Amino acid sequence: MKPGLTPAELRSLPVTIDLVTAARAFGIGRTKAYQLARTGTFPCRVLQVGRNYRVSTADLQTALGLSPKAPASGDPGTTGGQPPSDEKEG
């Protein structure tokens, strides 16, 4: 089995990852990970897509006590750290 993932590696993961990669982060083997996913007891939320299991990287990071990666300030849909205002422009 490959060693676990570092915090830097965890923060660089894509939006969703396969179950085996998520299991590595928890120090769980492949067989145990699939057993936990089937019984609904994996340490974080697991999504079943067809016959495949996927794990949200944000859920994984939260379960491990890491804050999920914040969107970059130039990303669409962000408000530069300010909550959206209810006031209308004009």
N, C-alpha and C positions, 0 to 999 in steps of 0.2 A: 504494500500500500504506500502511496505517496505521502509525504509529510503534509501537515496542515497548511493553511494559507495565512500569510502575514496580513496585518491590517491594511498595508498599502495594496497588496494584491486584491483584497476584498473590496476596496474602494474603486479599483479599476475594472471590476467585472461589468459585463453588460447588464441590461435591465432584468433579464431572466437568465437562469442557468440550469443546467441539468442536475438531476438529483445526486449523482455521484460527486460532482464538484461541491455542491452544498454539504454533502456528508463529510467531505474532506475538511471543510471549515470547522465542523464539529468534532472531528476526530473519529468519525463513524465509518465502518467499512461498507462496501457496496451491498452485500447481502442484508445486513442489518438495516441499512437505509431503505431498501425496498420493502422490507418487512414492516418497518415503522410507517412508511408512506401508505401501504395497504391497510394498516390498522388505524390510520389517522392519528398516530402518536409521534410523528416526526417533530423535532423541536421547533419548527416554524411551519407556516402555511405552505402546503404543497398543492399545486394545480395539476390536474390530470388533463392532458391534451391528447385525445385519442388514446393510444397505448403508451404514450410518453408522460413522464412526470417532469414538471418545471417548477422552479422555486424563484420567487421574486427576490432580487438582490437586496432591495430595501427591507423586506421582511427578514431576510437572513441577517443583515447588518443590525437590525433592531434586536433580534433574538440574541445576538452576540454582544450587545451593549455598545455597538458603534453607531454613531449618527449617520443616517443615509447621506449619500453624496448630494450636496446642494446644487441646484441648477446654476449654471454660469449666469452672470448678471446680464449678458447680452442675449440670453435665450428668449424666444418668443413665449409669451404667457407669464413672464415674471414681471414684478412691479418694483424691482430694485429694493426689495426688502420692506416696502411699505404695503400695508394691507389695502385692498381695493376700496375706493371711496364710493359711498352711496349717492354723492352729490352729482348732479348733471352738469356738464360743461355748458357754458353759454353765457 
